[in-house]
Amino acid sequence: MGLVQSFFGYRIFRVVLGLTGFFLGGLLGGFVAYSLTQSQPLGIAGALIGGLIGAGLMAGLYVVGVFLIGALFGAMVALALFGIGGSTPPGWIVLVVAIVAGMLATVLQKPMIVIATAFGGAWWAVSGLAAITGTIAVENLRELLGGLAGASAGWLIGWFVLGIVGVIFQFRRAR
């Protein structure tokens, strides 16, 4: 899915919104349900219900979805930039960059959607490839997504190059 998002994100943006909403809603729903009940089956049910609600909201509330996709992109950029320096950014910096990127996404929709989906898809593609090849253990993906301080230079370069190629491809193909 990462490669498809990276190269065709603008064309399938409603699908990307729906999947992102499903993922975020599922995380929140599963967390809340499991926290309240301490039951794994109810946690899974909460994740599915939250995912469906999140997908519906993201696809239905287009501008909110655009803001959130831009904000997620901004957070990824902040984490990557600090990761290059071998550190983890303070939470307030990630929040500020995410909000600014989200606001830019609502104003400059097409270019920000293209850039955010290209780099977001590249993030998932490179993360998946690293996990499959054993470059990054699946257990370490959580740490990688949390700060990138442990990311290898190859992972960051691969993400950046694939993101740039995705942006170029989308701008050439999008009308």
C-alpha positions in Angstrom: 0.0 0.0 0.0 2.9 2.3 0.7 4.1 2.3 -2.9 0.6 2.8 -4.3 0.1 5.8 -1.9 3.5 7.2 -2.8 2.9 7.2 -6.5 -0.9 7.6 -6.8 -1.8 9.3 -3.5 -3.5 12.3 -5.0 -5.7 10.2 -7.3 -6.7 7.9 -4.6 -6.8 10.5 -1.8 -10.3 9.6 -0.5 -9.1 6.0 -0.1 -6.0 7.2 1.7 -8.1 9.3 3.9 -10.4 6.4 4.7 -7.5 4.1 5.4 -5.7 6.7 7.6 -9.0 7.3 9.5 -9.4 3.5 9.9 -5.9 3.2 11.3 -6.1 6.1 13.7 -9.7 5.3 14.8 -8.7 1.7 15.3 -5.8 2.6 17.5 -7.9 5.0 19.6 -10.9 2.6 19.8 -8.8 -0.4 20.6 -6.8 1.5 23.2 -10.0 2.8 24.9 -11.8 -0.5 24.8 -8.9 -2.5 26.2 -8.1 0.1 28.8 -11.6 0.1 30.1 -12.2 -3.7 30.0 -8.8 -5.4 30.1 -10.3 -7.8 27.6 -8.5 -8.6 24.4 -11.6 -9.6 22.4 -13.3 -6.4 23.5 -10.2 -4.4 22.6 -10.3 -5.9 19.1 -14.0 -5.1 18.8 -13.3 -1.6 19.9 -10.5 -1.3 17.4 -12.8 -2.4 14.6 -15.6 -0.1 15.6 -13.2 2.8 16.1 -11.6 2.1 12.7 -15.0 2.2 10.9 -15.9 5.4 12.7 -12.5 6.9 11.9 -12.7 5.9 8.2 -16.1 7.4 7.9 -15.2 10.7 9.5 -11.9 11.1 7.6 -13.6 10.4 4.2 -16.7 12.4 5.0 -15.0 15.5 6.5 -12.6 16.1 3.7 -11.0 19.4 5.0 -10.5 17.9 8.4 -8.9 14.9 6.7 -6.7 17.1 4.6 -5.5 18.9 7.8 -4.8 15.6 9.6 -2.9 14.2 6.6 -0.8 17.4 6.5 -0.3 17.3 10.3 0.9 13.6 10.1 3.3 14.6 7.3 4.6 17.5 9.4 5.2 15.2 12.4 7.1 12.8 10.1 9.3 15.6 8.9 10.0 16.8 12.4 10.9 13.3 13.5 13.1 12.7 10.5 15.0 15.9 10.8 15.8 15.3 14.4 16.5 11.6 13.6 19.2 12.7 11.2 20.9 14.5 14.1 20.5 11.3 16.2 18.1 12.8 18.7 14.4 12.8 19.5 12.5 16.1 19.2 10.6 17.6 22.1 6.9 16.9 21.8 6.0 20.6 21.5 8.2 20.9 18.4 6.5 18.0 16.7 3.1 19.5 17.7 3.9 22.9 16.3 5.3 21.5 13.0 2.3 19.2 12.7 -0.2 22.1 13.2 1.7 24.4 10.7 1.8 21.6 8.1 -1.9 20.8 8.7 -2.8 24.5 8.1 -0.6 24.6 5.0 -2.4 21.5 3.7 -5.8 23.1 4.0 -4.6 26.2 2.1 -2.4 24.6 -0.5 -4.4 21.4 -0.9 -3.2 19.8 -4.1 0.6 20.3 -3.6 0.4 19.4 0.1 -1.7 16.3 -0.6 0.8 15.2 -3.3 3.8 15.8 -1.0 2.2 14.3 2.1 1.0 11.1 0.3 4.3 10.7 -1.5 6.4 10.9 1.6 3.8 9.1 3.8 3.6 6.2 1.3 7.4 6.1 1.1 7.6 6.0 4.9 5.4 2.9 4.9 7.1 1.2 2.0 10.6 1.7 3.4 9.5 0.7 6.9 7.9 -2.5 5.5 10.9 -3.3 3.4 13.2 -2.8 6.4 11.0 -5.1 8.6 10.7 -7.8 5.9 14.5 -7.9 5.2 15.3 -7.8 8.9 17.1 -4.5 8.7 14.8 -3.3 11.4 13.2 -5.8 13.7 9.4 -5.5 13.9 9.7 -4.8 17.6 11.9 -1.8 16.8 9.5 -0.2 14.4 7.6 1.4 17.3 10.9 3.0 18.5 11.7 4.0 14.9 8.3 5.7 14.4 8.6 7.4 17.8 11.8 9.2 17.2 14.0 8.0 14.3 17.0 8.4 16.5 17.9 4.8 15.8 17.2 4.9 12.1 20.0 4.0 9.8 21.2 6.5 7.2 20.1 4.1 4.5 16.5 4.0 5.8 16.3 7.8 5.9 17.9 8.2 2.5 15.6 5.5 1.0 12.6 7.3 2.5 13.7 10.7 1.1 14.6 9.4 -2.4 11.3 7.4 -2.7 9.3 10.4 -1.4 10.9 12.7 -4.0 10.3 10.2 -6.8 6.7 9.8 -5.7 6.2 13.6 -5.7 7.7 14.0 -9.2 5.6 11.1 -10.5 2.4 12.4 -9.0 2.9 16.0 -10.3 3.6 14.7 -13.7 0.5 12.4 -13.7 -2.0 14.6 -11.9 -4.1 17.0 -13.8 
